[in-house]
Amino acid sequence: MSEEEKQKLYKALELAEYRTLRRKAMLNENVVQSDEQGKPKVVPAREVFMKLYHEPLP
């Protein structure tokens, strides 16, 4: 796989993550993240979205 293909794939994954997280945040759903010890925890998607992207949500 060439570097250009890797970059395209990376950008596509970033966009998919953004869209999924934004949709979940708008629907007031939760997501699962790992804590400092690697254990899963459930957190509001809105909280994660605002922390990562600093964008307002409707």
All heavy atoms as a GROMACS GRO file, in nm:
protein
  482
    1MET      N    1   0.085  -0.117   0.000
    1MET     CA    2   0.000   0.000   0.000
    1MET      C    3   0.090   0.124   0.000
    1MET      O    4   0.180   0.136   0.080
    1MET     CB    5  -0.090  -0.002   0.123
    1MET     CG    6  -0.190   0.111   0.126
    1MET     SD    7  -0.298   0.112   0.271
    1MET     CE    8  -0.403  -0.025   0.239
    2SER      N    9   0.062   0.215  -0.090
    2SER     CA   10   0.144   0.336  -0.101
    2SER      C   11   0.108   0.436   0.009
    2SER      O   12   0.005   0.425   0.074
    2SER     CB   13   0.123   0.401  -0.238
    2SER     OG   14  -0.005   0.459  -0.245
    3GLU      N   15   0.195   0.532   0.028
    3GLU     CA   16   0.171   0.637   0.128
    3GLU      C   17   0.044   0.716   0.096
    3GLU      O   18  -0.031   0.753   0.185
    3GLU     CB   19   0.291   0.731   0.137
    3GLU     CG   20   0.403   0.679   0.220
    3GLU     CD   21   0.362   0.650   0.363
    3GLU    OE1   22   0.296   0.734   0.428
    3GLU    OE2   23   0.396   0.540   0.410
    4GLU      N   24   0.021   0.742  -0.031
    4GLU     CA   25  -0.098   0.816  -0.072
    4GLU      C   26  -0.224   0.738  -0.036
    4GLU      O   27  -0.322   0.796   0.014
    4GLU     CB   28  -0.094   0.843  -0.222
    4GLU     CG   29  -0.209   0.929  -0.271
    4GLU     CD   30  -0.201   0.959  -0.420
    4GLU    OE1   31  -0.089   0.965  -0.473
    4GLU    OE2   32  -0.308   0.974  -0.479
    5GLU      N   33  -0.222   0.609  -0.057
    5GLU     CA   34  -0.338   0.526  -0.023
    5GLU      C   35  -0.359   0.522   0.128
    5GLU      O   36  -0.473   0.527   0.176
    5GLU     CB   37  -0.318   0.384  -0.076
    5GLU     CG   38  -0.328   0.372  -0.226
    5GLU     CD   39  -0.291   0.235  -0.276
    5GLU    OE1   40  -0.199   0.172  -0.219
    5GLU    OE2   41  -0.353   0.190  -0.374
    6LYS      N   42  -0.250   0.517   0.202
    6LYS     CA   43  -0.260   0.518   0.348
    6LYS      C   44  -0.322   0.648   0.397
    6LYS      O   45  -0.404   0.649   0.488
    6LYS     CB   46  -0.123   0.498   0.412
    6LYS     CG   47  -0.069   0.358   0.399
    6LYS     CD   48   0.068   0.348   0.462
    6LYS     CE   49   0.130   0.212   0.440
    6LYS     NZ   50   0.265   0.202   0.495
    7GLN      N   51  -0.280   0.761   0.338
    7GLN     CA   52  -0.334   0.892   0.377
    7GLN      C   53  -0.482   0.902   0.346
    7GLN      O   54  -0.559   0.955   0.425
    7GLN     CB   55  -0.257   1.004   0.307
    7GLN     CG   56  -0.115   1.022   0.358
    7GLN     CD   57  -0.110   1.052   0.507
    7GLN    OE1   58  -0.189   1.128   0.559
    7GLN    NE2   59  -0.016   0.989   0.575
    8LYS      N   60  -0.524   0.851   0.230
    8LYS     CA   61  -0.666   0.852   0.194
    8LYS      C   62  -0.748   0.768   0.292
    8LYS      O   63  -0.856   0.808   0.335
    8LYS     CB   64  -0.686   0.799   0.052
    8LYS     CG   65  -0.649   0.898  -0.056
    8LYS     CD   66  -0.678   0.840  -0.192
    8LYS     CE   67  -0.640   0.935  -0.303
    8LYS     NZ   68  -0.669   0.880  -0.436
    9LEU      N   69  -0.695   0.652   0.326
    9LEU     CA   70  -0.763   0.564   0.420
    9LEU      C   71  -0.775   0.630   0.557
    9LEU      O   72  -0.880   0.628   0.620
    9LEU     CB   73  -0.688   0.431   0.432
    9LEU     CG   74  -0.746   0.328   0.526
    9LEU    CD1   75  -0.888   0.290   0.486
    9LEU    CD2   76  -0.657   0.205   0.530
   10TYR      N   77  -0.668   0.692   0.603
   10TYR     CA   78  -0.667   0.760   0.732
   10TYR      C   79  -0.770   0.873   0.735
   10TYR      O   80  -0.846   0.888   0.831
   10TYR     CB   81  -0.526   0.813   0.761
   10TYR     CG   82  -0.512   0.873   0.898
   10TYR    CD1   83  -0.514   0.793   1.012
   10TYR    CD2   84  -0.497   1.011   0.914
   10TYR    CE1   85  -0.501   0.848   1.138
   10TYR    CE2   86  -0.484   1.066   1.040
   10TYR     CZ   87  -0.486   0.985   1.151
   10TYR     OH   88  -0.475   1.040   1.276
   11LYS      N   89  -0.776   0.952   0.629
   11LYS     CA   90  -0.873   1.062   0.621
   11LYS      C   91  -1.016   1.009   0.621
   11LYS      O   92  -1.105   1.066   0.683
   11LYS     CB   93  -0.848   1.148   0.499
   11LYS     CG   94  -0.729   1.240   0.513
   11LYS     CD   95  -0.743   1.358   0.420
   11LYS     CE   96  -0.629   1.453   0.441
   11LYS     NZ   97  -0.661   1.557   0.536
   12ALA      N   98  -1.040   0.899   0.548
   12ALA     CA   99  -1.173   0.839   0.544
   12ALA      C  100  -1.215   0.790   0.681
   12ALA      O  101  -1.330   0.807   0.722
   12ALA     CB  102  -1.176   0.726   0.442
   13LEU      N  103  -1.122   0.730   0.755
   13LEU     CA  104  -1.152   0.682   0.890
   13LEU      C  105  -1.180   0.799   0.985
   13LEU      O  106  -1.270   0.791   1.069
   13LEU     CB  107  -1.037   0.597   0.943
   13LEU     CG  108  -1.022   0.460   0.878
   13LEU    CD1  109  -0.892   0.394   0.925
   13LEU    CD2  110  -1.140   0.372   0.908
   14GLU      N  111  -1.104   0.906   0.972
   14GLU     CA  112  -1.128   1.025   1.055
   14GLU      C  113  -1.268   1.082   1.030
   14GLU      O  114  -1.338   1.119   1.123
   14GLU     CB  115  -1.024   1.132   1.026
   14GLU     CG  116  -0.891   1.111   1.090
   14GLU     CD  117  -0.795   1.225   1.061
   14GLU    OE1  118  -0.806   1.289   0.954
   14GLU    OE2  119  -0.708   1.249   1.146
   15LEU      N  120  -1.305   1.091   0.903
   15LEU     CA  121  -1.436   1.144   0.867
   15LEU      C  122  -1.548   1.055   0.919
   15LEU      O  123  -1.648   1.104   0.973
   15LEU     CB  124  -1.447   1.161   0.715
   15LEU     CG  125  -1.577   1.220   0.663
   15LEU    CD1  126  -1.602   1.358   0.720
   15LEU    CD2  127  -1.574   1.224   0.510
   16ALA      N  128  -1.530   0.924   0.908
   16ALA     CA  129  -1.631   0.831   0.957
   16ALA      C  130  -1.647   0.844   1.109
   16ALA      O  131  -1.759   0.844   1.161
   16ALA     CB  132  -1.593   0.689   0.920
   17GLU      N  133  -1.536   0.857   1.181
   17GLU     CA  134  -1.542   0.873   1.326
   17GLU      C  135  -1.614   1.004   1.362
   17GLU      O  136  -1.699   1.007   1.450
   17GLU     CB  137  -1.402   0.874   1.385
   17GLU     CG  138  -1.402   0.895   1.535
   17GLU     CD  139  -1.262   0.907   1.592
   17GLU    OE1  140  -1.180   0.980   1.534
   17GLU    OE2  141  -1.239   0.844   1.697
   18TYR      N  142  -1.580   1.111   1.293
   18TYR     CA  143  -1.643   1.241   1.318
   18TYR      C  144  -1.794   1.232   1.298
   18TYR      O  145  -1.872   1.275   1.383
   18TYR     CB  146  -1.582   1.347   1.225
   18TYR     CG  147  -1.654   1.480   1.230
   18TYR    CD1  148  -1.626   1.571   1.330
   18TYR    CD2  149  -1.750   1.512   1.134
   18TYR    CE1  150  -1.692   1.693   1.335
   18TYR    CE2  151  -1.816   1.633   1.139
   18TYR     CZ  152  -1.788   1.723   1.240
   18TYR     OH  153  -1.855   1.843   1.245
   19ARG      N  154  -1.836   1.179   1.185
   19ARG     CA  155  -1.979   1.171   1.153
   19ARG      C  156  -2.054   1.083   1.251
   19ARG      O  157  -2.165   1.116   1.295
   19ARG     CB  158  -1.999   1.121   1.011
   19ARG     CG  159  -1.961   1.223   0.907
   19ARG     CD  160  -1.981   1.169   0.768
   19ARG     NE  161  -1.950   1.269   0.666
   19ARG     CZ  162  -1.941   1.243   0.538
   19ARG    NH1  163  -1.959   1.119   0.493
   19ARG    NH2  164  -1.914   1.340   0.453
   20THR      N  165  -1.995   0.970   1.287
   20THR     CA  166  -2.060   0.879   1.381
   20THR      C  167  -2.074   0.943   1.518
   20THR      O  168  -2.180   0.938   1.580
   20THR     CB  169  -1.980   0.747   1.391
   20THR    OG1  170  -1.973   0.688   1.261
   20THR    CG2  171  -2.046   0.650   1.487
   21LEU      N  172  -1.967   1.003   1.565
   21LEU     CA  173  -1.970   1.065   1.697
   21LEU      C  174  -2.066   1.184   1.700
   21LEU      O  175  -2.141   1.202   1.796
   21LEU     CB  176  -1.829   1.109   1.737
   21LEU     CG  177  -1.808   1.152   1.880
   21LEU    CD1  178  -1.855   1.044   1.977
   21LEU    CD2  179  -1.662   1.184   1.904
   22ARG      N  180  -2.068   1.262   1.595
   22ARG     CA  181  -2.160   1.377   1.588
   22ARG      C  182  -2.306   1.330   1.590
   22ARG      O  183  -2.389   1.385   1.660
   22ARG     CB  184  -2.133   1.459   1.462
   22ARG     CG  185  -2.214   1.587   1.456
   22ARG     CD  186  -2.168   1.674   1.340
   22ARG     NE  187  -2.223   1.806   1.350
   22ARG     CZ  188  -2.342   1.842   1.297
   22ARG    NH1  189  -2.413   1.754   1.231
   22ARG    NH2  190  -2.386   1.965   1.311
   23ARG      N  191  -2.335   1.226   1.513
   23ARG     CA  192  -2.471   1.172   1.509
   23ARG      C  193  -2.513   1.120   1.646
   23ARG      O  194  -2.622   1.150   1.694
   23ARG     CB  195  -2.481   1.061   1.406
   23ARG     CG  196  -2.617   1.002   1.394
   23ARG     CD  197  -2.618   0.891   1.287
   23ARG     NE  198  -2.737   0.812   1.299
   23ARG     CZ  199  -2.757   0.714   1.387
   23ARG    NH1  200  -2.663   0.682   1.472
   23ARG    NH2  201  -2.871   0.646   1.390
   24LYS      N  202  -2.426   1.046   1.710
   24LYS     CA  203  -2.457   0.994   1.844
   24LYS      C  204  -2.476   1.108   1.944
   24LYS      O  205  -2.563   1.103   2.030
   24LYS     CB  206  -2.349   0.898   1.891
   24LYS     CG  207  -2.354   0.763   1.824
   24LYS     CD  208  -2.250   0.671   1.883
   24LYS     CE  209  -2.275   0.529   1.840
   24LYS     NZ  210  -2.386   0.466   1.909
   25ALA      N  211  -2.395   1.212   1.933
   25ALA     CA  212  -2.407   1.326   2.024
   25ALA      C  213  -2.540   1.398   2.003
   25ALA      O  214  -2.605   1.436   2.099
   25ALA     CB  215  -2.291   1.422   2.001
   26MET      N  216  -2.580   1.413   1.878
   26MET     CA  217  -2.707   1.481   1.850
   26MET      C  218  -2.827   1.400   1.899
   26MET      O  219  -2.931   1.456   1.933
   26MET     CB  220  -2.719   1.509   1.701
   26MET     CG  221  -2.620   1.616   1.654
   26MET     SD  222  -2.622   1.644   1.478
   26MET     CE  223  -2.784   1.712   1.456
   27LEU      N  224  -2.812   1.269   1.906
   27LEU     CA  225  -2.920   1.182   1.955
   27LEU      C  226  -2.908   1.153   2.104
   27LEU      O  227  -2.982   1.070   2.158
   27LEU     CB  228  -2.918   1.050   1.877
   27LEU     CG  229  -2.950   1.061   1.728
   27LEU    CD1  230  -2.927   0.927   1.659
   27LEU    CD2  231  -3.091   1.110   1.706
   28ASN      N  232  -2.815   1.221   2.170
   28ASN     CA  233  -2.790   1.203   2.314
   28ASN      C  234  -2.763   1.057   2.351
   28ASN      O  235  -2.812   1.007   2.452
   28ASN     CB  236  -2.907   1.258   2.397
   28ASN     CG  237  -2.914   1.407   2.389
   28ASN    OD1  238  -2.813   1.475   2.395
   28ASN    ND2  239  -3.035   1.459   2.374
   29GLU      N  240  -2.682   0.992   2.269
   29GLU     CA  241  -2.644   0.854   2.295
   29GLU      C  242  -2.510   0.849   2.366
   29GLU      O  243  -2.443   0.951   2.382
   29GLU     CB  244  -2.639   0.775   2.164
   29GLU     CG  245  -2.774   0.760   2.098
   29GLU     CD  246  -2.768   0.679   1.971
   29GLU    OE1  247  -2.659   0.644   1.924
   29GLU    OE2  248  -2.876   0.650   1.916
   30ASN      N  249  -2.471   0.730   2.408
   30ASN     CA  250  -2.344   0.709   2.476
   30ASN      C  251  -2.246   0.637   2.385
   30ASN      O  252  -2.286   0.571   2.289
   30ASN     CB  253  -2.364   0.626   2.602
   30ASN     CG  254  -2.448   0.698   2.704
   30ASN    OD1  255  -2.438   0.819   2.719
   30ASN    ND2  256  -2.532   0.626   2.774
   31VAL      N  257  -2.119   0.646   2.419
   31VAL     CA  258  -2.013   0.571   2.351
   31VAL      C  259  -1.930   0.502   2.459
   31VAL      O  260  -1.932   0.542   2.575
   31VAL     CB  261  -1.924   0.660   2.262
   31VAL    CG1  262  -2.002   0.714   2.145
   31VAL    CG2  263  -1.862   0.772   2.340
   32VAL      N  264  -1.856   0.401   2.418
   32VAL     CA  265  -1.770   0.329   2.511
   32VAL      C  266  -1.626   0.369   2.482
   32VAL      O  267  -1.580   0.365   2.368
   32VAL     CB  268  -1.787   0.177   2.495
   32VAL    CG1  269  -1.693   0.102   2.587
   32VAL    CG2  270  -1.931   0.136   2.522
   33GLN      N  271  -1.555   0.410   2.588
   33GLN     CA  272  -1.414   0.446   2.578
   33GLN      C  273  -1.339   0.369   2.686
   33GLN      O  274  -1.399   0.320   2.781
   33GLN     CB  275  -1.394   0.596   2.603
   33GLN     CG  276  -1.438   0.685   2.494
   33GLN     CD  277  -1.393   0.827   2.520
   33GLN    OE1  278  -1.394   0.875   2.633
   33GLN    NE2  279  -1.354   0.896   2.415
   34SER      N  280  -1.209   0.362   2.672
   34SER     CA  281  -1.131   0.298   2.778
   34SER      C  282  -1.075   0.405   2.871
   34SER      O  283  -1.042   0.515   2.829
   34SER     CB  284  -1.018   0.214   2.718
   34SER     OG  285  -0.932   0.294   2.643
   35ASP      N  286  -1.066   0.369   2.999
   35ASP     CA  287  -1.010   0.462   3.096
   35ASP      C  288  -0.857   0.447   3.101
   35ASP      O  289  -0.799   0.382   3.015
   35ASP     CB  290  -1.073   0.441   3.234
   35ASP     CG  291  -1.048   0.303   3.293
   35ASP    OD1  292  -0.964   0.229   3.239
   35ASP    OD2  293  -1.113   0.269   3.393
   36GLU      N  294  -0.794   0.505   3.201
   36GLU     CA  295  -0.649   0.505   3.211
   36GLU      C  296  -0.591   0.364   3.225
   36GLU      O  297  -0.479   0.337   3.183
   36GLU     CB  298  -0.602   0.590   3.330
   36GLU     CG  299  -0.632   0.737   3.316
   36GLU     CD  300  -0.777   0.770   3.350
   36GLU    OE1  301  -0.841   0.698   3.432
   36GLU    OE2  302  -0.829   0.867   3.293
   37GLN      N  303  -0.668   0.273   3.284
   37GLN     CA  304  -0.622   0.135   3.302
   37GLN      C  305  -0.663   0.046   3.186
   37GLN      O  306  -0.638  -0.074   3.188
   37GLN     CB  307  -0.679   0.076   3.432
   37GLN     CG  308  -0.618   0.134   3.558
   37GLN     CD  309  -0.680   0.268   3.595
   37GLN    OE1  310  -0.797   0.292   3.570
   37GLN    NE2  311  -0.600   0.356   3.654
   38GLY      N  312  -0.728   0.102   3.085
   38GLY     CA  313  -0.770   0.024   2.969
   38GLY      C  314  -0.904  -0.045   2.986
   38GLY      O  315  -0.944  -0.124   2.900
   39LYS      N  316  -0.974  -0.014   3.093
   39LYS     CA  317  -1.105  -0.075   3.116
   39LYS      C  318  -1.213   0.008   3.048
   39LYS      O  319  -1.204   0.131   3.044
   39LYS     CB  320  -1.133  -0.085   3.266
   39LYS     CG  321  -1.034  -0.177   3.335
   39LYS     CD  322  -1.066  -0.195   3.479
   39LYS     CE  323  -0.960  -0.286   3.538
   39LYS     NZ  324  -0.986  -0.315   3.675
   40PRO      N  325  -1.315  -0.057   2.993
   40PRO     CA  326  -1.419   0.018   2.923
   40PRO      C  327  -1.506   0.097   3.019
   40PRO      O  328  -1.534   0.056   3.131
   40PRO     CB  329  -1.501  -0.092   2.854
   40PRO     CG  330  -1.473  -0.215   2.930
   40PRO     CD  331  -1.336  -0.201   2.988
   41LYS      N  332  -1.550   0.214   2.971
   41LYS     CA  333  -1.645   0.296   3.047
   41LYS      C  334  -1.740   0.362   2.948
   41LYS      O  335  -1.703   0.392   2.834
   41LYS     CB  336  -1.574   0.399   3.134
   41LYS     CG  337  -1.500   0.505   3.056
   41LYS     CD  338  -1.437   0.607   3.150
   41LYS     CE  339  -1.367   0.715   3.068
   41LYS     NZ  340  -1.311   0.820   3.150
   42VAL      N  341  -1.862   0.384   2.990
   42VAL     CA  342  -1.964   0.446   2.907
   42VAL      C  343  -1.968   0.595   2.938
   42VAL      O  344  -1.976   0.634   3.054
   42VAL     CB  345  -2.102   0.381   2.934
   42VAL    CG1  346  -2.210   0.448   2.853
   42VAL    CG2  347  -2.097   0.232   2.904
   43VAL      N  348  -1.958   0.676   2.833
   43VAL     CA  349  -1.961   0.822   2.848
   43VAL      C  350  -2.056   0.881   2.744
   43VAL      O  351  -2.076   0.824   2.638
   43VAL     CB  352  -1.820   0.885   2.833
   43VAL    CG1  353  -1.730   0.844   2.945
   43VAL    CG2  354  -1.759   0.849   2.702
   44PRO      N  355  -2.115   0.996   2.773
   44PRO     CA  356  -2.203   1.061   2.676
   44PRO      C  357  -2.126   1.103   2.551
   44PRO      O  358  -2.017   1.161   2.560
   44PRO     CB  359  -2.256   1.184   2.750
   44PRO     CG  360  -2.230   1.158   2.894
   44PRO     CD  361  -2.112   1.068   2.901
   45ALA      N  362  -2.180   1.073   2.436
   45ALA     CA  363  -2.116   1.109   2.309
   45ALA      C  364  -2.102   1.260   2.297
   45ALA      O  365  -2.005   1.310   2.241
   45ALA     CB  366  -2.197   1.053   2.192
   46ARG      N  367  -2.198   1.334   2.348
   46ARG     CA  368  -2.192   1.481   2.343
   46ARG      C  369  -2.067   1.533   2.413
   46ARG      O  370  -1.999   1.622   2.362
   46ARG     CB  371  -2.318   1.539   2.407
   46ARG     CG  372  -2.329   1.688   2.400
   46ARG     CD  373  -2.463   1.735   2.457
   46ARG     NE  374  -2.572   1.706   2.367
   46ARG     CZ  375  -2.615   1.790   2.272
   46ARG    NH1  376  -2.557   1.906   2.257
   46ARG    NH2  377  -2.715   1.757   2.195
   47GLU      N  378  -2.036   1.476   2.528
   47GLU     CA  379  -1.918   1.517   2.604
   47GLU      C  380  -1.789   1.489   2.524
   47GLU      O  381  -1.700   1.574   2.516
   47GLU     CB  382  -1.916   1.439   2.735
   47GLU     CG  383  -1.804   1.470   2.828
   47GLU     CD  384  -1.814   1.384   2.953
   47GLU    OE1  385  -1.919   1.388   3.020
   47GLU    OE2  386  -1.717   1.312   2.982
   48VAL      N  387  -1.780   1.373   2.464
   48VAL     CA  388  -1.662   1.335   2.386
   48VAL      C  389  -1.649   1.424   2.262
   48VAL      O  390  -1.541   1.474   2.230
   48VAL     CB  391  -1.668   1.187   2.345
   48VAL    CG1  392  -1.549   1.150   2.256
   48VAL    CG2  393  -1.673   1.098   2.467
   49PHE      N  394  -1.760   1.447   2.193
   49PHE     CA  395  -1.759   1.528   2.072
   49PHE      C  396  -1.713   1.670   2.103
   49PHE      O  397  -1.626   1.724   2.033
   49PHE     CB  398  -1.898   1.531   2.007
   49PHE     CG  399  -1.901   1.606   1.878
   49PHE    CD1  400  -1.864   1.544   1.760
   49PHE    CD2  401  -1.940   1.739   1.873
   49PHE    CE1  402  -1.865   1.613   1.639
   49PHE    CE2  403  -1.942   1.809   1.753
   49PHE     CZ  404  -1.904   1.745   1.636
   50MET      N  405  -1.768   1.730   2.207
   50MET     CA  406  -1.730   1.868   2.242
   50MET      C  407  -1.581   1.874   2.282
   50MET      O  408  -1.512   1.969   2.248
   50MET     CB  409  -1.817   1.918   2.357
   50MET     CG  410  -1.964   1.929   2.323
   50MET     SD  411  -2.000   2.054   2.203
   50MET     CE  412  -1.985   2.198   2.303
   51LYS      N  413  -1.532   1.772   2.351
   51LYS     CA  414  -1.393   1.770   2.394
   51LYS      C  415  -1.298   1.757   2.276
   51LYS      O  416  -1.195   1.824   2.270
   51LYS     CB  417  -1.372   1.653   2.491
   51LYS     CG  418  -1.236   1.644   2.550
   51LYS     CD  419  -1.230   1.529   2.648
   51LYS     CE  420  -1.092   1.512   2.705
   51LYS     NZ  421  -1.084   1.396   2.795
   52LEU      N  422  -1.333   1.673   2.179
   52LEU     CA  423  -1.245   1.647   2.064
   52LEU      C  424  -1.252   1.757   1.958
   52LEU      O  425  -1.150   1.794   1.900
   52LEU     CB  426  -1.279   1.514   1.998
   52LEU     CG  427  -1.242   1.388   2.075
   52LEU    CD1  428  -1.293   1.266   2.000
   52LEU    CD2  429  -1.093   1.381   2.095
   53TYR      N  430  -1.372   1.805   1.927
   53TYR     CA  431  -1.388   1.892   1.810
   53TYR      C  432  -1.422   2.036   1.844
   53TYR      O  433  -1.420   2.121   1.754
   53TYR     CB  434  -1.496   1.833   1.718
   53TYR     CG  435  -1.456   1.696   1.668
   53TYR    CD1  436  -1.521   1.583   1.716
   53TYR    CD2  437  -1.354   1.678   1.577
   53TYR    CE1  438  -1.485   1.455   1.671
   53TYR    CE2  439  -1.317   1.554   1.532
   53TYR     CZ  440  -1.384   1.443   1.580
   53TYR     OH  441  -1.347   1.317   1.536
   54HIS      N  442  -1.455   2.067   1.967
   54HIS     CA  443  -1.485   2.204   2.009
   54HIS      C  444  -1.588   2.271   1.917
   54HIS      O  445  -1.572   2.387   1.878
   54HIS     CB  446  -1.358   2.290   2.015
   54HIS     CG  447  -1.251   2.229   2.098
   54HIS    ND1  448  -1.256   2.222   2.234
   54HIS    CD2  449  -1.135   2.168   2.061
   54HIS    CE1  450  -1.148   2.161   2.280
   54HIS    NE2  451  -1.074   2.128   2.177
   55GLU      N  452  -1.692   2.196   1.882
   55GLU     CA  453  -1.798   2.249   1.795
   55GLU      C  454  -1.930   2.247   1.870
   55GLU      O  455  -1.956   2.152   1.945
   55GLU     CB  456  -1.814   2.162   1.670
   55GLU     CG  457  -1.702   2.172   1.572
   55GLU     CD  458  -1.729   2.088   1.448
   55GLU    OE1  459  -1.847   2.059   1.419
   55GLU    OE2  460  -1.632   2.052   1.381
   56PRO      N  461  -2.013   2.347   1.850
   56PRO     CA  462  -2.145   2.344   1.913
   56PRO      C  463  -2.236   2.243   1.844
   56PRO      O  464  -2.220   2.214   1.725
   56PRO     CB  465  -2.197   2.486   1.894
   56PRO     CG  466  -2.124   2.536   1.775
   56PRO     CD  467  -1.990   2.468   1.775
   57LEU      N  468  -2.329   2.189   1.919
   57LEU     CA  469  -2.426   2.095   1.863
   57LEU      C  470  -2.565   2.155   1.876
   57LEU      O  471  -2.595   2.222   1.973
   57LEU     CB  472  -2.422   1.962   1.939
   57LEU     CG  473  -2.301   1.874   1.915
   57LEU    CD1  474  -2.297   1.762   2.017
   57LEU    CD2  475  -2.305   1.818   1.775
   58PRO      N  476  -2.649   2.126   1.779
   58PRO     CA  477  -2.787   2.177   1.789
   58PRO      C  478  -2.866   2.107   1.895
   58PRO      O  479  -2.835   2.001   1.939
   58PRO     CB  480  -2.846   2.149   1.650
   58PRO     CG  481  -2.752   2.058   1.580
   58PRO     CD  482  -2.625   2.058   1.656
   0.00000   0.00000   0.00000
